[in-house]
Amino acid sequence: MSQLIVRRTTATAPSLLMPAVVGLALGAAAGFVLGELLGPRAERGLGPRARPVPPTMAELVHDALAALADDPDLAPLGLEVIPVSRQTVELHGWVPARPLRTRAARAVAAAIGDPAVINRVLVRGEDDAARPDLDVLSA
């Protein structure tokens, strides 16, 4: 005899997995979109950064000479500005007093900014005086 097998199917509750995955994906997408629209603007780090270009030696000398020419006490003295190496200049010449020597170096340093200034300005009456201890020919 053949038996008839009847299976009863029970109604199961619908699965919540699919709506949870869809909700998670939509929430993440909305977060990215709102973050891009409303978030702070950051500098792009992919390209080369803009670095300030240091002035050329000709520009440094020009600026230093302009600073000396702008000072009414230093302009007639004819001080020279000589480029020595990268971002370094030397001052040469003679001044009548020590405060003018310092003033010349400070004026040039203020005009050209950070680069080094080597002050080789000599003071009349101090640096040109004969010193007997340095005279090797008379000994």
C-alpha positions in Angstrom: 0.0 0.0 0.0 1.2 3.3 -0.7 1.2 5.8 1.9 0.6 9.3 1.3 3.0 11.6 3.0 1.8 15.0 3.7 4.1 17.6 4.9 2.8 20.6 6.7 4.6 23.8 6.2 4.5 26.3 8.9 4.5 30.0 8.2 7.8 31.4 9.3 8.4 35.0 10.3 10.0 37.0 7.5 13.7 37.4 7.8 15.1 40.8 9.0 18.5 40.2 7.5 17.8 41.8 4.1 16.2 45.1 5.4 19.1 45.4 7.9 21.7 45.1 5.2 19.9 47.6 2.9 19.5 50.1 5.8 23.2 49.8 6.7 24.3 50.4 3.1 21.9 53.4 2.7 23.1 54.9 6.0 26.8 54.5 5.0 26.2 56.1 1.6 24.2 59.0 3.2 27.1 59.5 5.7 29.7 59.8 3.0 27.6 62.2 0.9 26.8 64.4 3.9 30.4 64.3 5.0 31.6 65.6 1.6 29.0 68.3 1.4 29.0 69.6 5.0 32.5 68.5 6.3 35.5 70.8 6.6 37.6 71.5 3.5 41.0 69.9 3.7 44.0 70.6 1.5 44.5 68.0 -1.2 47.6 66.0 -0.3 48.0 64.3 -3.6 49.8 67.0 -5.5 53.1 68.8 -4.8 52.9 71.5 -2.1 53.4 75.0 -3.0 56.7 76.0 -1.5 57.8 79.6 -1.3 60.5 80.3 -3.8 63.6 81.8 -2.2 64.7 85.1 -3.8 67.6 84.9 -6.2 71.0 86.4 -5.4 70.3 89.3 -7.8 67.1 90.1 -5.9 68.9 90.0 -2.6 71.6 92.3 -3.7 69.0 94.7 -5.3 66.9 94.8 -2.1 70.0 95.3 0.1 71.3 98.2 -2.1 67.8 99.7 -2.1 67.7 99.6 1.7 71.1 101.3 1.9 70.0 103.9 -0.6 66.8 104.7 1.3 68.8 105.6 4.5 70.0 109.3 4.2 73.0 108.6 6.4 74.1 105.4 4.6 73.4 106.4 1.0 76.4 108.7 0.4 78.9 106.2 1.9 79.0 103.9 -1.1 78.7 100.6 0.7 79.0 97.5 -1.5 76.8 94.4 -1.2 78.5 91.3 -2.5 76.8 87.9 -2.9 78.8 85.2 -1.2 76.8 82.0 -1.4 73.2 80.9 -1.4 71.1 83.4 0.6 74.2 85.1 2.1 75.5 88.6 1.3 78.5 90.6 2.5 78.7 94.3 3.2 81.9 96.1 2.3 83.0 99.6 2.7 84.0 102.3 5.2 81.8 104.3 7.6 82.8 107.2 9.9 81.3 105.8 13.1 80.5 102.4 14.6 76.8 103.0 15.0 76.6 103.5 11.2 78.2 100.1 10.7 75.6 98.4 12.8 72.8 100.4 11.2 73.9 99.3 7.7 73.9 95.6 8.7 70.5 96.0 10.4 69.0 97.8 7.4 70.2 95.1 5.0 69.0 92.3 7.2 65.6 93.9 7.5 65.3 94.4 3.8 66.3 90.9 2.6 64.6 88.9 5.4 66.0 85.7 6.7 69.3 85.3 4.7 72.6 85.9 6.4 74.4 89.2 6.3 78.1 89.2 6.9 79.2 92.7 8.0 82.7 93.5 6.8 82.2 97.3 7.0 85.2 99.0 8.5 85.1 102.1 10.7 87.4 105.0 9.9 89.7 105.9 12.8 89.4 102.4 14.4 90.1 99.9 11.7 92.6 102.0 9.7 94.7 103.0 12.7 98.3 101.6 12.6 98.8 99.0 15.3 102.4 98.5 16.3 101.8 94.9 17.5 100.8 93.9 13.9 103.7 95.6 12.2 106.1 92.8 11.4 108.3 94.7 8.9 109.6 97.1 11.5 110.8 94.4 13.9 
